[in-house]
Amino acid sequence: MKKILLGTTAIAAAALYAQSAQAQITVSLGGYTEFFGAYYDDDVVGRTSREFQLETEIVVRADGKADNGLLYGAKVELQNSTTSSVGTDEASVYLSGTWGRIELGDFDGAADTLAIYAPLIGIEQIDGDAYDFLDVTASTGAATGTRFGAQPFFGLVKGPDSGDATKVMYLTPRFAGFQGGVSYATQLGSEAQNVVSLKSATPGYKDFWEFGANYTGEFAGFSVAVGATASTASGEDRQAPPFSAVTTELEDFFAWQAGAQIGYAGFKVGGGYIDGDDFGAVRGTTAGDATAWHVGASYTAGPFAVGVTYADAEGAKGPSGGGALVGTTYASDYKTYGGGVAYTLAPGFVVQADLMYVDEEVQNITRAVPLTETNEGYVAVLSTRLNF
């Protein structure tokens, strides 16, 4: 806590200095803190049943406008991790004008930025934090090393993307409701000051391209949003083959996603489909042909909102806790559904809840004969979020 307070004080002091030294640049400080309490249960042996979680982020922005109309600036997001330390989540600089926007740094690319999908309420339901509590890798019995609960790791509402890997992105201006964009990252998983100078035995992706376009508009009281995205990358060549063909080389892939949403008088409905191709699939295994589809609906009235969603997917799962791309588990059938509610108690302060259920069939793909396991589980999560 002291480290966070000291860091926040230093940031605020730097912001005040920047404002006085360069009056043409506006520096702002914001962020959020969200506390989660969850109760959960599934079929995995040795599980806990309840846990707390805290997520906090401090956002520093610097935005300026030149005399010729050019907009420019930077954004830095500082976030806590699974320990008491605080690190950079995203950081980028941008240039913008009537010609569009160029952004450089560590941030989500075009496939994430431009995706359209079902409306999500509460703790974002099928794209939310509830799955942090269901995500577990079995440590005993025949299922040892098999990952349960977590979604196939390209997600259920957006296509595969490069996450916060260091990249460049261009977005067109929105014209007549349309906007498009493209982004490029040289190495997936390489961020900040990291430089990938040598090929490695660790599996990964290189030349990660993302594309997207969407349309948003309103007609006679109806809101409409439709969009499509695509992404592609090459499995990184290994430094000194041969290694185990089962665990060390990823397939190239070309994935795409499409979604739509329509709203009227507080109601919204929508959904989407993802063809993940061989994203995350290890060569020589059955982990390819990843797909997902989902639907959802929501209703908002003043400070209150409620929503329901359903998703059906299959695909490879990454390792528990992140790190290298390759995991041990392939979900041959993954179904999840549930609902969420949110209530704005005061300006910036929201109380939210999700109740999610998972029914899955998974295989441990590192075995000579994959062992099929089934798992059912649910999680109830309550959170309080303060945006500042």
C-alpha positions as a printed Julia matrix, in Angstrom:
388×3 Matrix{Float64}:
   0.0     0.0     0.0
   2.83    2.43    0.87
   4.5     1.75   -2.47
   1.28    2.5    -4.32
   0.7     5.72   -2.36
   4.26    6.92   -2.92
   4.03    6.08   -6.62
   0.73    7.94   -6.96
   2.16   11.01   -5.19
   5.15   11.04   -7.53
   2.9    10.79  -10.57
   0.71   13.64   -9.35
   3.76   15.82   -8.74
   5.08   15.05  -12.21
   1.69   15.91  -13.7
   1.64   19.31  -11.98
   5.18   20.03  -13.16
   4.32   19.13  -16.75
   1.29   21.41  -16.69
   3.35   24.35  -15.51
   6.31   23.68  -17.81
   4.31   22.99  -20.98
   0.96   24.72  -20.87
   0.0    23.38  -24.32
  -0.11   19.81  -22.95
  -2.85   18.76  -20.53
  -1.83   16.02  -18.1
  -4.58   14.11  -16.28
  -4.61   11.39  -13.64
  -7.36    8.78  -13.3
  -8.0     5.08  -12.95
 -10.12    2.61  -11.01
 -10.08    0.18   -8.1
 -12.26   -2.95   -8.15
 -12.74   -5.45   -5.33
 -14.1    -8.94   -6.04
 -15.57  -11.55   -3.73
 -16.37  -14.95   -5.26
 -17.87  -18.3    -4.33
 -17.26  -21.15   -6.78
 -17.5   -24.92   -7.18
 -16.55  -27.48   -9.86
 -15.41  -31.09  -10.29
 -11.65  -30.53   -9.93
 -10.1   -32.37   -6.98
  -8.64  -30.28   -4.15
 -10.32  -26.97   -5.02
 -10.92  -24.05   -2.72
 -14.42  -22.57   -2.74
 -14.15  -18.84   -2.02
 -11.63  -16.06   -2.55
 -11.14  -12.3    -2.75
  -9.37  -10.4    -5.51
  -8.34   -6.77   -5.99
  -7.58   -5.03   -9.27
  -6.44   -1.43   -9.43
  -5.13    0.74  -12.24
  -3.74    4.26  -12.4
  -3.96    5.99  -15.78
  -1.78    8.98  -16.67
  -2.66   10.87  -19.87
  -0.87   13.71  -21.63
  -2.82   15.3   -24.5
  -1.78   18.24  -26.64
  -2.84   20.16  -29.73
  -0.41   21.92  -32.04
  -1.14   25.21  -33.79
  -1.62   23.34  -37.08
  -4.4    21.23  -35.52
  -2.3    18.1   -34.95
  -3.4    16.14  -31.85
  -0.72   14.23  -29.97
  -0.11   12.67  -26.6
   0.65    9.64  -24.5
  -1.08    7.26  -22.11
   0.47    5.12  -19.35
  -1.52    2.54  -17.37
  -0.02    1.28  -14.1
  -1.68   -1.85  -12.7
  -1.18   -4.14   -9.73
  -0.3    -7.76  -10.4
  -0.8   -11.02   -8.51
   1.71   -9.74   -5.92
   2.05   -6.4    -4.12
   4.09   -4.93   -6.98
   2.83   -2.37   -9.5
   3.93   -2.44  -13.14
   3.07   -0.96  -16.52
   0.01   -2.52  -18.13
  -0.17   -0.4   -21.29
   1.82    2.59  -22.53
   1.69    4.37  -25.88
   2.09    7.62  -27.79
  -0.21    8.84  -30.56
  -0.64   11.32  -33.38
  -4.1    12.19  -34.68
  -5.8    14.44  -37.21
  -8.43   14.52  -39.92
  -6.44   11.76  -41.65
  -6.84    9.33  -38.75
  -4.78    8.16  -35.78
  -1.36    6.51  -35.42
  -0.51    4.85  -32.11
   2.83    3.35  -31.06
   3.59    1.26  -27.99
   2.09   -1.45  -25.77
  -1.69   -1.61  -26.18
  -4.52   -3.67  -27.7
  -4.42   -3.87  -31.49
  -6.98   -3.5   -34.27
  -8.7    -6.88  -33.78
  -9.48   -5.96  -30.18
 -10.21   -2.25  -30.7
 -12.69   -2.66  -33.57
 -14.52   -5.87  -32.58
 -18.32   -5.77  -32.16
 -20.03   -8.39  -29.96
 -22.97   -8.96  -27.6
 -23.74   -6.35  -24.9
 -22.04   -7.26  -21.62
 -23.27   -6.09  -18.2
 -21.92   -6.46  -14.69
 -18.42   -7.92  -14.5
 -18.63   -8.41  -18.3
 -20.04  -11.94  -18.02
 -18.49  -14.21  -20.7
 -15.6   -11.76  -21.17
 -15.08  -10.95  -17.52
 -13.14  -11.71  -14.34
 -15.4   -14.53  -13.14
 -13.23  -17.05  -14.98
 -10.19  -16.07  -12.88
 -11.81  -18.05  -10.07
 -12.7   -21.1   -12.2
  -9.3   -21.26  -13.93
  -7.28  -24.09  -12.37
  -4.75  -26.73  -13.48
  -5.27  -30.13  -11.84
  -2.37  -31.19   -9.63
  -3.45  -34.69   -8.56
  -4.89  -37.85  -10.06
  -5.27  -38.88  -13.69
  -6.04  -35.29  -14.74
  -2.71  -33.87  -13.5
  -1.55  -31.05  -15.8
  -4.97  -30.55  -17.41
  -6.38  -27.01  -17.31
 -10.03  -26.59  -16.36
 -12.5   -23.7   -16.18
 -10.59  -21.2   -18.32
 -11.92  -20.31  -21.76
 -10.15  -21.46  -24.9
  -7.57  -18.71  -24.79
  -8.48  -16.75  -27.88
 -11.63  -15.82  -25.94
 -15.35  -16.02  -26.59
 -16.26  -12.57  -27.98
 -13.12  -11.36  -29.8
 -10.77  -13.05  -32.25
  -7.12  -13.88  -31.46
  -5.1   -10.71  -30.93
  -1.59   -9.71  -29.92
  -2.57   -8.39  -26.51
  -0.26   -5.62  -25.28
   2.72   -6.68  -27.41
   4.66   -3.64  -28.65
   3.11   -2.58  -31.95
   2.13    0.14  -34.37
  -1.52    0.8   -35.28
  -3.37    3.02  -37.72
  -7.08    3.84  -37.37
  -9.03    5.72  -40.01
 -11.29    8.58  -38.98
 -14.91    7.54  -38.52
 -16.75    8.59  -41.69
 -20.5     8.11  -42.19
 -20.37    5.65  -39.27
 -17.51    3.54  -40.68
 -14.03    3.08  -39.22
 -11.2     0.7   -40.08
  -7.73   -0.07  -38.83
  -4.63   -2.24  -38.99
  -1.89   -3.06  -36.47
   1.41   -4.95  -36.54
   3.53   -6.5   -33.77
   6.87   -8.13  -34.52
   6.8   -10.62  -31.63
   3.85  -11.78  -29.54
   4.55  -11.4   -25.82
   7.37   -8.88  -26.28
   6.58   -5.63  -24.45
   8.18   -2.48  -23.06
  12.0    -2.58  -23.16
  12.17   -6.27  -24.02
  14.01   -7.09  -27.27
  13.78  -10.54  -28.86
  17.3   -10.79  -30.28
  17.55  -14.56  -30.78
  15.2   -17.33  -31.78
  14.23  -19.57  -28.89
  13.09  -23.09  -28.14
  10.05  -21.52  -26.46
   7.01  -21.52  -28.81
   5.69  -18.17  -29.95
   4.37  -16.07  -32.83
   6.08  -13.5   -35.04
   4.72  -10.95  -37.55
   1.34  -10.6   -35.84
  -1.05   -8.61  -38.07
  -4.54   -7.47  -37.06
  -7.23   -5.9   -39.24
 -10.73   -4.62  -38.5
 -13.63   -2.46  -39.59
 -16.97   -1.58  -38.04
 -20.04    0.57  -38.49
 -22.09    2.34  -35.81
 -25.21    4.42  -36.33
 -28.71    5.3   -35.16
 -31.99    5.06  -37.08
 -35.44    6.04  -35.76
 -34.4     5.4   -32.17
 -32.52    2.17  -32.94
 -28.76    1.88  -32.4
 -26.86   -0.43  -34.75
 -23.28   -1.72  -34.65
 -21.72   -4.32  -36.97
 -18.1    -5.24  -37.5
 -15.51   -7.78  -38.58
 -11.87   -8.36  -37.65
  -9.07  -10.68  -38.74
  -5.62  -11.63  -37.48
  -2.71  -13.72  -38.71
   0.77  -14.66  -37.51
   3.54  -17.17  -38.14
   4.74  -19.75  -35.66
   8.28  -18.73  -34.66
  11.08  -20.92  -36.02
  12.94  -22.7   -33.25
  16.58  -21.94  -32.58
  18.04  -25.45  -32.6
  15.63  -28.18  -33.75
  14.78  -30.88  -33.24
  12.88  -30.51  -29.99
   9.73  -32.41  -29.07
   7.27  -31.91  -31.95
   4.4   -32.15  -29.49
   5.33  -29.26  -27.23
   7.52  -26.73  -29.02
   6.16  -25.47  -32.34
   2.96  -23.57  -33.14
   0.93  -23.66  -36.32
   0.59  -20.55  -38.5
  -2.97  -19.24  -38.46
  -5.47  -16.89  -40.07
  -8.45  -16.12  -37.83
 -11.51  -13.9   -38.21
 -14.42  -12.62  -36.15
 -17.76  -10.99  -36.97
 -20.41   -9.54  -34.69
 -23.45   -7.28  -34.5
 -25.5    -5.44  -31.9
 -28.82   -3.62  -32.04
 -30.49   -1.51  -29.34
 -33.79    0.23  -28.68
 -35.32    1.96  -25.63
 -32.77    0.56  -23.16
 -32.75   -2.96  -24.67
 -29.78   -4.39  -26.58
 -29.25   -7.75  -28.27
 -26.24   -9.03  -30.14
 -23.76  -11.78  -30.76
 -20.8   -12.92  -32.78
 -18.82  -15.76  -34.32
 -15.07  -16.49  -34.25
 -13.08  -18.81  -36.49
  -9.8   -19.11  -34.6
  -8.2   -21.44  -37.16
  -5.07  -23.04  -35.59
  -4.32  -20.23  -33.13
  -2.46  -21.71  -30.16
  -2.3   -25.17  -31.74
   0.9   -27.17  -31.37
   2.0   -28.94  -34.53
   1.28  -32.64  -34.38
  -1.68  -32.34  -31.96
  -5.46  -32.16  -32.29
  -5.65  -28.63  -30.89
  -6.52  -26.8   -34.14
  -9.78  -25.58  -35.7
 -10.75  -23.3   -32.83
 -14.24  -21.76  -33.04
 -16.66  -19.87  -30.81
 -20.06  -18.23  -31.04
 -22.08  -16.28  -28.52
 -25.33  -14.37  -28.02
 -26.48  -11.93  -25.37
 -29.1    -9.38  -24.34
 -29.24   -6.52  -21.86
 -31.57   -3.89  -20.45
 -30.53   -0.57  -18.9
 -32.82    1.8   -16.97
 -31.14    4.74  -15.3
 -28.51    3.51  -12.83
 -29.59   -0.17  -13.16
 -28.56   -2.68  -15.85
 -29.05   -6.43  -16.3
 -27.86   -8.86  -18.97
 -27.64  -12.53  -19.97
 -25.17  -14.29  -22.3
 -24.38  -17.74  -23.73
 -21.27  -19.01  -25.54
 -20.17  -22.27  -27.17
 -16.51  -22.84  -28.1
 -13.65  -25.23  -28.73
  -9.89  -24.66  -28.91
  -6.54  -24.86  -27.17
  -6.03  -23.4   -23.71
  -2.91  -21.54  -22.71
  -0.95  -22.44  -19.56
  -2.28  -21.5   -16.18
  -1.0   -18.11  -15.05
   0.04  -16.93  -18.52
   3.62  -17.11  -19.75
   4.45  -19.15  -22.83
   1.64  -19.76  -25.3
   1.63  -23.53  -25.2
  -0.63  -25.23  -22.68
  -1.51  -28.84  -22.04
  -5.24  -28.69  -22.68
  -7.6   -28.65  -25.63
 -11.31  -27.96  -25.04
 -13.26  -30.13  -27.49
 -16.55  -28.76  -26.1
 -16.88  -25.66  -23.93
 -20.25  -24.17  -23.02
 -20.76  -21.26  -20.63
 -23.66  -19.02  -19.78
 -24.95  -16.76  -17.07
 -26.03  -13.27  -16.2
 -24.86  -10.0   -14.74
 -26.29   -6.97  -12.97
 -24.87   -3.53  -12.25
 -26.08   -0.6   -10.18
 -24.48    2.85  -10.05
 -24.68    3.69   -6.36
 -22.97    7.08   -6.69
 -21.08    8.94   -9.41
 -18.14    6.72  -10.31
 -19.08    3.98   -7.81
 -20.69    0.81   -9.24
 -21.83   -2.4    -7.53
 -21.8    -5.38   -9.9
 -22.45   -9.12   -9.83
 -22.11  -12.09  -12.19
 -23.33  -15.68  -11.95
 -21.59  -17.88  -14.56
 -21.74  -21.6   -15.34
 -19.27  -23.75  -17.32
 -19.8   -27.22  -18.82
 -16.71  -28.51  -20.63
 -15.0   -31.52  -22.14
 -11.21  -31.28  -22.35
  -8.19  -33.34  -23.38
  -4.58  -33.29  -22.21
  -2.83  -32.95  -25.58
   0.68  -33.76  -24.32
  -0.19  -37.4   -23.82
   0.38  -40.07  -26.48
  -3.28  -41.02  -26.08
  -5.21  -37.86  -25.04
  -7.34  -38.45  -21.95
 -10.8   -36.9   -22.14
 -12.09  -35.28  -18.94
 -15.39  -33.54  -18.18
 -15.97  -30.7   -15.75
 -18.95  -28.65  -14.6
 -18.7   -25.6   -12.41
 -20.17  -22.27  -11.46
 -18.97  -19.02   -9.93
 -20.87  -16.2    -8.22
 -18.94  -12.93   -8.09
 -19.79   -9.64   -6.4
 -17.66   -6.57   -7.02
 -17.46   -2.89   -6.14
 -15.73   -0.6    -8.63
 -14.67    3.0    -8.13
 -13.73    4.94  -11.27
 -11.81    8.13  -10.61
